[in-house]
Amino acid sequence: MQDHKFLIRCATTSDLQAITAIHLSSFGDAFLAQLGRRFLWQYYQLILRFRGGILLVAESDQITRGFAAGFLEPDVFYREMIRNRWRFVWPVALAAVQNPALLGRILAGFRLVRHATRASVDGLACELSSIAVLPEDSSRGAGTCLLRAFIDASWSRDAEMVYLTTDSTNLVANALYRREGFALVQTFHRSADREMNEYAIYRSSTTGD
């Protein structure tokens, strides 16, 4: 039930602390969260500075309730991550020292960034890489508001398609994407025990072009 009014706006550097905190509270067991606050700060800063980056926050009562992050030209963004890898070396090394079990996932993640294959489309694509809200706002419409605003921002920058991946077991997220018009593109295994769904929505299906 959407019983709150949320202000959706473009993020600034001053929002990065809140964004990383929300990421950690929402995805505490996920890989990027395990890389730590310093890594997340650098990651979202790179999105903020990237020419095709889209980073939005939802506010209510002067509190940051959630965020949505992504980027146009995903392959270009991942190459930018590789070019700026020195920014991530210390946070990743620290995470590996504190949790050596992460080393295999770090190497796999690096290979994924280097050889990422993305959903194909004729025209400009935009990846929604992260969307999260505070736990207390999960049923108040903040996520829906952020998702719709992210799609609108993508169309305003001439994207032809927005896509994302989410765990197939995340029933709430899967229901949200389907409800908002995303179509299931494929289901694949990111690891032996992690099944992912990839969704996409096309500009032509929402604007009537």
C-alpha positions, 0 to 999 in steps of 0.5 A: 500500500502506497501510504507515503509520499516520496520525493524522488531526486538525483543523488549527490555525493552527500547521499553516498553514506546513506546509499551505502548504509541502505545497501548494507541493510538490504543486501547484507549477505550478498557479494557486494555488501560483503566487500564492505562499506568502502567498496560500496562507496567507491562503486556508487561514486563511480556511478554518480560520476559516470556519464551514463550513470543514474543514481536516484534517492527516495526521501520522506520526512527528510530521511533517505528511504531508498535508492535506485542505481544503474547506467546506460551503456553497461559495457562502457561502465564495466570497462570504466570500473576496470580502468578505475580498479585502483579505487577498489583494490584496497577495499577488496583486499581488506574484505579478502583479508577479513574473510578469505572465503570471499577470494574465489567470489572476488576472482569470479566477480572480476571475470564477470565484469571483464566478460559481461554479456548483456541483454541485446537490443537495437539501440541504447540499453540501461542496466538497473544494477541496484534498488533497495529501500529501508526495511520499514518502507518495503511495503509503503511504495518507495520501491515502486516509486524508485523503479518508475522514476528510474525507468522514466530517467532511462527513457529521458536519456534515450534508452530503448530498454532497461534490464536487470537481474534478481534472485529467482527466490526473491518473490517480492522483487520478481512480483514488483518487476512483473507488475511494472511491465518487465518481461522475463528474458531468461533464467540462469545460474550465477553459481551452483546454488544461485538461480537468477532471473533476468527481466527487461522492459522496452521503451516501445511497450511503455510509450507506444512508439 
